């Protein structure tokens, strides 16, 4: 394994852990904190806790369907 591969893997792991920690704190712990507490200014409103993952999942499914369609068309042309 190259050193650059390990660095990219470490970076992706740190980013994933940061996003997971932020989202977990936002969704699970923040509703139990008083609304006038200073920590609320670091987070979006609670409605976005559902909307962001839903739109991300919809975009992922769209791109996945487009990729599968592209591969199927490409393999069909290859056979012909």
NORNOR-V279719 format. One record per backbone hydrogen bond with DSSP energy under -0.5 kcal/mol. NH is the residue of the N-H (numbers start at 1). CO is the residue of the C=O. If there is no record, write none. Layout:
BEGIN
{{NH,CO} {NH,CO}}
END
This chain:
BEGIN
{{6,2} {7,3} {8,4} {9,5} {10,6} {11,7} {12,8} {13,9} {14,10} {15,11} {16,12} {17,13} {18,14} {19,15} {20,16} {21,17} {22,18} {23,19} {24,20} {25,21} {26,22} {27,23} {28,24} {29,24} {29,25} {30,25} {32,29} {33,30} {37,34} {40,37} {41,38} {42,39} {43,40} {48,45} {49,46} {50,47} {51,47} {52,48} {54,50} {55,51} {56,52} {57,53} {58,54} {59,55} {60,56} {61,57} {62,58} {63,59} {64,60} {65,61} {66,62} {67,63} {68,64} {69,65} {70,66} {71,67} {72,68} {73,69} {74,70} {75,71} {76,72} {77,73} {78,74} {79,75} {80,76}}
END
